[in-house]
Amino acid sequence: MDRAMTKEELKQLKPDKVVDARGTACPGPLLAVKQAIADVPDGGIMEILSSDEGTKRDVPRWAKKKGYEYLGDFEESGYFTIYLKK
């Protein structure tokens, strides 16, 4: 995928795994994602909820390094929702 999906497109996704890391500071959200990715089937979707601003930067970088696909993110009231495809 060459572009991030829109908020509306992302909201249509049915995640295989949801990681709620709201309230944890860096590196907590990324560590939670690294642990939870094992529970996502190949081709599956992970939804990450995080209130830490750095997660929007860290998760896509880590995903690219690992060969996963960053699908996009959007901001809700006080937190971010980020999507990856394994």
One Martini backbone bead per residue (centre of mass of N, CA, C, O) as a GRO file, in nm:
protein
   86
    1MET     BB    1   0.096   0.036   0.024
    2ASP     BB    2   0.125   0.392  -0.049
    3ARG     BB    3  -0.103   0.469   0.155
    4ALA     BB    4  -0.282   0.587   0.388
    5MET     BB    5  -0.555   0.543   0.544
    6THR     BB    6  -0.846   0.639   0.627
    7LYS     BB    7  -1.045   0.671   0.889
    8GLU     BB    8  -1.283   0.521   0.759
    9GLU     BB    9  -1.124   0.273   0.667
   10LEU     BB   10  -1.012   0.191   0.944
   11LYS     BB   11  -1.297   0.153   1.089
   12GLN     BB   12  -1.361  -0.111   0.902
   13LEU     BB   13  -1.177  -0.274   1.048
   14LYS     BB   14  -1.093  -0.613   1.170
   15PRO     BB   15  -0.937  -0.693   1.436
   16ASP     BB   16  -0.736  -0.952   1.581
   17LYS     BB   17  -0.588  -0.722   1.760
   18VAL     BB   18  -0.584  -0.543   2.075
   19VAL     BB   19  -0.390  -0.259   2.194
   20ASP     BB   20  -0.398  -0.115   2.522
   21ALA     BB   21  -0.169   0.173   2.587
   22ARG     BB   22  -0.306   0.357   2.760
   23GLY     BB   23  -0.103   0.536   2.998
   24THR     BB   24   0.164   0.473   2.854
   25ALA     BB   25   0.499   0.509   2.820
   26CYS     BB   26   0.775   0.529   2.682
   27PRO     BB   27   0.805   0.197   2.563
   28GLY     BB   28   0.533   0.048   2.623
   29PRO     BB   29   0.367   0.029   2.355
   30LEU     BB   30   0.586  -0.120   2.187
   31LEU     BB   31   0.614  -0.365   2.372
   32ALA     BB   32   0.319  -0.457   2.343
   33VAL     BB   33   0.332  -0.503   2.038
   34LYS     BB   34   0.565  -0.711   2.032
   35GLN     BB   35   0.405  -0.924   2.199
   36ALA     BB   36   0.121  -0.931   2.029
   37ILE     BB   37   0.204  -1.020   1.734
   38ALA     BB   38   0.188  -1.333   1.789
   39ASP     BB   39  -0.147  -1.320   1.788
   40VAL     BB   40  -0.117  -1.260   1.484
   41PRO     BB   41  -0.200  -1.341   1.191
   42ASP     BB   42  -0.127  -1.379   0.889
   43GLY     BB   43  -0.277  -1.085   0.760
   44GLY     BB   44  -0.338  -0.942   1.007
   45ILE     BB   45  -0.487  -0.717   1.248
   46MET     BB   46  -0.370  -0.429   1.431
   47GLU     BB   47  -0.474  -0.250   1.721
   48ILE     BB   48  -0.363   0.070   1.852
   49LEU     BB   49  -0.369   0.219   2.175
   50SER     BB   50  -0.248   0.563   2.233
   51SER     BB   51  -0.117   0.846   2.437
   52ASP     BB   52   0.158   0.836   2.294
   53GLU     BB   53   0.313   1.023   2.060
   54GLY     BB   54   0.557   0.825   1.979
   55THR     BB   55   0.392   0.586   1.855
   56LYS     BB   56   0.346   0.710   1.567
   57ARG     BB   57   0.658   0.661   1.507
   58ASP     BB   58   0.752   0.378   1.618
   59VAL     BB   59   0.562   0.168   1.484
   60PRO     BB   60   0.622   0.213   1.180
   61ARG     BB   61   0.926   0.158   1.201
   62TRP     BB   62   0.908  -0.129   1.315
   63ALA     BB   63   0.732  -0.251   1.093
   64LYS     BB   64   0.928  -0.209   0.860
   65LYS     BB   65   1.164  -0.372   0.983
   66LYS     BB   66   0.966  -0.644   1.004
   67GLY     BB   67   0.749  -0.643   0.747
   68TYR     BB   68   0.517  -0.466   0.810
   69GLU     BB   69   0.200  -0.297   0.773
   70TYR     BB   70   0.122   0.030   0.757
   71LEU     BB   71  -0.208   0.180   0.751
   72GLY     BB   72  -0.255   0.384   1.000
   73ASP     BB   73  -0.396   0.688   1.160
   74PHE     BB   74  -0.575   0.831   1.448
   75GLU     BB   75  -0.745   1.080   1.635
   76GLU     BB   76  -0.870   1.107   1.941
   77SER     BB   77  -0.964   1.172   2.258
   78GLY     BB   78  -0.632   1.150   2.373
   79TYR     BB   79  -0.577   0.941   2.126
   80PHE     BB   80  -0.442   0.672   1.936
   81THR     BB   81  -0.497   0.497   1.623
   82ILE     BB   82  -0.334   0.199   1.511
   83TYR     BB   83  -0.237   0.021   1.203
   84LEU     BB   84  -0.162  -0.325   1.130
   85LYS     BB   85  -0.001  -0.561   0.908
   86LYS     BB   86   0.128  -0.897   0.905
   0.00000   0.00000   0.00000
